[in-house]
Amino acid sequence: MRTLTGGALMLLMLLGAPATPGFAQTQGEVQQPAASDAMAIIKRMAEFLAAAPALRVTVRAGYDVVQESGQKVEFGQLVTYTLRRPDRFRVDGQSSSGEKGFILFDGNEITAMGADAKVYAATSKPGAIQEAVPYMVSTLELNVPLALLFVGTVGPDMLEGVESAYYVETNFLMGLPCDHIAARTETVDFQLWISQGDRPLPQRIVLTYKDEPGEPQFWGQFMDWSFNPDVSDSVFAFTPPSGVERIRFLAEVERELEASKTAPKASGRKGGKR
C-alpha cells in the first residue's frame, strides 16, 4: 500500500478555531452562510461522523511528489474505510501502481499486510477506535490518509491551529450542493467541500503543504458513503494465509533499539572475597 504524508491525516485536529472575516459569493438564489460560520460547518461535519455507529466510504486520492528538478509528479491511491464503533476499523488500499494492502483493528490487535506479502505485522492494542487510530499514526507510523476523520471525538484540542477560515461559496459537486470552506494553519492550507442539508459529509478535500519544497498538494474525493454497511465480525477478522510469517512493526523495533542506546548501563564490581 503506498502511504501518504502524515500531515494529510491531521485534518480533524484543525476543527473549531475561530474564523476570521472572509469572502463569500452568491450563486443563484442559494443563501450563503456568513464567513463566521465556516468552522461551525466543519465542526458539524465532524460531529455527524462521530455519531455514526457504522460507516463505509471510499476515497480516491492523489498527492504530489516533488522531484529533484522541482517538477511535481502526482501519484494516486484508492482507499476504503469500514468501521463499527466502538472497536472495529478496517482500511483497504490500492496505489496507482496496483499495489494492494489492508490494515485491521479488531478491538484487540492492529494488523497490516500487503496483498502479495509473505509476512504481516501485528501488535496488541486492546481498546476502542479513538485509541487505536492515533496509535497507528503516532506510534506505528502507519500513514493512513484521513484516518483521523473517523476517530469519533471532537475535543478541545481541535480548537487550536487554524489561523483563518473563509466561506468561499456554495459549490455543486456532481450536482450536490456543498459548502466550500478554505482555511489556513501555520504550515498547511486546506479546503473542504461539505454537503449541505441533514447529512453534512465531506465530499472533497485539498491540502497544500506550504513549508515543503514546491508546496505539494494532497487531494481526496469521497465516494459511496454508506451508513448501513456489512460490519459483521468477519469483516475485521484476520486469518494468516499458509506460509505467511508474523513480524513486528518496524517502528516498534526501531523505538526499542533507540531506547536501548540511551538507557543507562548497569554498573557494579566483580564479585569475590574481601
Secondary structure, DSSP 8 states (H G I E B T S, - for coil): -----GGGGGGGGGTT-----------TT-----GGGHHHHHHHHHHHHHH-SEEEEEEEEEEEEE-TTS-EEEEEEEEEEEEETTTEEEEEEEETTS-EEEEEE-SSEEEEEETT-SEEEEEE--S-HHHHHHHHHHTS----TTGGGGS----GGGGSS-SEEEEEEEEEETTEEEEEEEEE-SSEEEEEEEE-SS---EEEEEEEETTSTT--EEEEEEEEEESS----GGGG-----TT-EEE--HHHHHHHHHHHHHS-----------
